[in-house]
């Protein structure tokens, strides 16, 4: 047998891609302590904390409006499956965190959807989970967005705003069968 045949099977590692945006990022440089475009490996029992306190947080945001510990991400395996996921918890006492349309108060936590937008203050973070097989490690891969994420991407989880006609009746309401809308001059009312 060759060494290639005897080598252990390579397993893929779950990777959490995080794309950051803030409207003042060029002037304020709040992301200067983040390591962009390089994957970073963490043990599955590590909690990835984001905030401005470098002694506690692995990912530092250099902004006095950010809490000492803003939020955390915890890797876990879902019950009775081999599927893994991340849990996000808001650790800020002052700032609410929004994951897609779910608002999290202090110490609230939810499962991170496979693709979502995390918002707090003026910060927008696009989170995308790339599944893997490893149960020992996961990776983070940080990116910097040039344009606002909420305008740049169109996610199915975000509501599409439809104009409401002057009569206040939503066009999504169905009309009785056989009836069609008719236009009436306002003087005829």
C-alpha positions as CSV (number, residue, x, y, z in Angstrom):
1,X,0.0,0.0,0.0
2,X,1.2,3.5,-0.7
3,X,1.2,6.4,1.8
4,X,-1.7,7.9,-0.2
5,X,-3.9,4.9,0.4
6,X,-3.0,4.8,4.1
7,X,-3.7,8.5,4.6
8,X,-6.7,9.5,6.7
9,X,-9.8,10.6,4.9
10,X,-9.9,14.4,4.6
11,X,-13.0,15.9,6.1
12,X,-14.5,19.2,5.2
13,X,-14.9,21.9,7.8
14,X,-18.0,24.0,8.4
15,X,-17.3,27.6,7.5
16,X,-19.2,30.7,8.6
17,X,-18.7,33.5,6.0
18,X,-19.3,36.9,7.5
19,X,-19.5,40.0,5.3
20,X,-19.3,43.3,7.2
21,X,-20.6,46.7,6.3
22,X,-20.9,50.1,8.1
23,X,-21.5,53.4,6.3
24,X,-18.6,55.1,8.1
25,X,-16.1,52.2,7.7
26,X,-13.6,54.2,5.5
27,X,-13.4,57.2,7.9
28,X,-13.7,55.4,11.3
29,X,-11.8,52.2,10.4
30,X,-13.8,50.2,13.0
31,X,-12.9,46.9,11.2
32,X,-9.1,47.5,11.3
33,X,-8.6,44.6,13.9
34,X,-10.5,42.0,11.8
35,X,-8.6,39.6,9.6
36,X,-10.3,39.7,6.2
37,X,-10.0,37.2,3.4
38,X,-8.2,34.6,5.5
39,X,-10.0,31.6,7.0
40,X,-9.6,31.2,10.7
41,X,-10.0,27.9,12.4
42,X,-11.8,27.6,15.8
43,X,-12.4,24.6,18.1
44,X,-16.1,23.6,18.2
45,X,-16.2,24.4,22.0
46,X,-14.9,28.0,21.3
47,X,-17.5,30.8,21.4
48,X,-16.9,33.4,18.7
49,X,-17.5,36.8,20.5
50,X,-17.8,40.1,18.7
51,X,-17.4,43.5,20.4
52,X,-14.9,46.2,21.4
53,X,-13.3,44.5,24.4
54,X,-10.2,42.8,23.0
55,X,-9.6,40.9,26.2
56,X,-12.9,39.0,25.9
57,X,-13.8,39.2,22.2
58,X,-12.0,37.3,19.4
59,X,-13.4,39.7,16.8
60,X,-12.9,43.3,17.7
61,X,-15.0,46.2,16.4
62,X,-13.2,49.5,17.1
63,X,-16.2,51.7,17.8
64,X,-17.3,53.2,21.1
65,X,-21.0,52.7,20.1
66,X,-20.4,48.9,20.1
67,X,-20.9,47.1,23.4
68,X,-17.9,45.5,25.1
69,X,-19.4,42.2,24.1
70,X,-22.0,42.7,21.3
71,X,-23.0,39.1,20.4
72,X,-21.7,35.6,20.3
73,X,-21.8,32.7,17.9
74,X,-21.7,29.1,19.2
75,X,-21.3,26.1,17.0
76,X,-23.4,23.0,17.8
77,X,-24.7,19.7,16.5
78,X,-28.5,19.5,16.1
79,X,-30.3,16.9,18.2
80,X,-30.7,13.4,16.6
81,X,-29.0,14.5,13.3
82,X,-25.4,14.8,12.0
83,X,-26.3,18.4,10.9
84,X,-24.5,21.3,12.6
85,X,-25.5,24.9,13.1
86,X,-24.7,28.1,14.9
87,X,-26.6,29.8,17.6
88,X,-26.4,33.6,17.9
89,X,-26.9,35.4,21.2
90,X,-27.2,39.1,21.9
91,X,-24.9,40.0,24.8
92,X,-25.5,43.8,24.6
93,X,-27.6,45.3,27.4
94,X,-28.2,48.5,25.4
95,X,-28.5,47.5,21.7
96,X,-31.0,45.2,20.2
97,X,-29.7,42.8,17.5
98,X,-31.8,41.8,14.5
99,X,-31.3,38.6,12.6
100,X,-33.4,38.9,9.4
101,X,-36.6,40.2,10.9
102,X,-36.2,38.6,14.4
103,X,-35.3,41.2,17.1
104,X,-33.2,39.9,20.0
105,X,-33.0,41.7,23.3
106,X,-30.2,41.1,25.9
107,X,-29.4,37.4,26.3
108,X,-32.0,36.3,23.7
109,X,-30.6,33.7,21.3
110,X,-31.8,31.9,18.2
111,X,-30.5,29.5,15.6
112,X,-28.6,31.3,12.8
113,X,-30.3,30.7,9.5
114,X,-28.0,29.3,6.7
115,X,-28.1,32.8,5.1
116,X,-29.2,35.9,7.0
117,X,-28.4,39.5,7.7
118,X,-27.4,40.5,11.3
119,X,-28.0,44.2,12.1
120,X,-27.3,46.4,15.2
121,X,-26.9,50.1,15.1
122,X,-25.5,51.0,11.6
123,X,-23.8,47.6,11.3
124,X,-24.9,45.1,8.7
125,X,-23.4,41.6,8.6
126,X,-24.3,39.0,6.0
127,X,-23.8,35.5,7.5
128,X,-23.7,32.4,5.2
129,X,-23.0,28.9,6.5
130,X,-21.0,26.5,4.3
131,X,-21.7,23.0,5.7
132,X,-18.9,20.6,6.5
133,X,-18.3,17.3,8.3
134,X,-15.8,18.1,11.0
135,X,-17.0,17.8,14.6
136,X,-13.7,19.1,16.0
137,X,-13.3,22.5,14.2
138,X,-15.2,25.1,12.3
139,X,-13.8,28.1,10.4
140,X,-14.7,31.7,10.0
141,X,-14.0,33.7,6.8
142,X,-14.5,37.4,7.1
143,X,-15.2,39.7,4.1
144,X,-15.7,43.5,3.8
145,X,-18.6,44.9,1.7
146,X,-18.1,48.1,-0.3
147,X,-21.9,48.8,-0.5
148,X,-24.7,48.3,2.0
149,X,-25.7,44.7,2.3
150,X,-29.4,45.4,2.6
151,X,-29.4,47.2,-0.8
152,X,-26.8,45.0,-2.4
153,X,-28.5,41.6,-1.8
154,X,-32.1,40.6,-2.2
155,X,-32.8,37.8,0.3
156,X,-36.1,35.9,0.2
157,X,-36.5,36.5,3.9
158,X,-36.7,40.2,3.7
159,X,-40.1,41.7,2.9
160,X,-40.8,43.3,-0.4
161,X,-42.6,46.6,0.0
162,X,-45.5,47.0,-2.4
163,X,-47.2,50.3,-2.9
164,X,-50.6,50.7,-1.4
165,X,-53.2,52.3,-3.7
166,X,-54.9,55.5,-2.6
167,X,-58.1,53.6,-1.8
168,X,-56.2,51.6,0.8
169,X,-57.1,48.2,-0.7
170,X,-54.2,45.9,-1.1
171,X,-53.7,44.5,-4.6
172,X,-53.0,41.1,-3.0
173,X,-56.6,40.8,-1.9
174,X,-58.4,38.6,-4.4
175,X,-61.6,39.7,-6.0
176,X,-64.7,37.5,-6.2
177,X,-64.7,35.2,-9.2
178,X,-65.9,36.8,-12.3
179,X,-65.5,40.4,-11.0
180,X,-62.8,42.7,-12.3
181,X,-61.7,46.1,-10.9
182,X,-63.4,49.1,-12.6
183,X,-62.2,52.6,-12.6
184,X,-64.6,55.2,-11.3
185,X,-64.3,59.0,-11.7
186,X,-64.2,60.6,-8.2
187,X,-67.1,62.8,-9.2
188,X,-69.3,59.8,-9.6
189,X,-69.1,58.8,-6.0
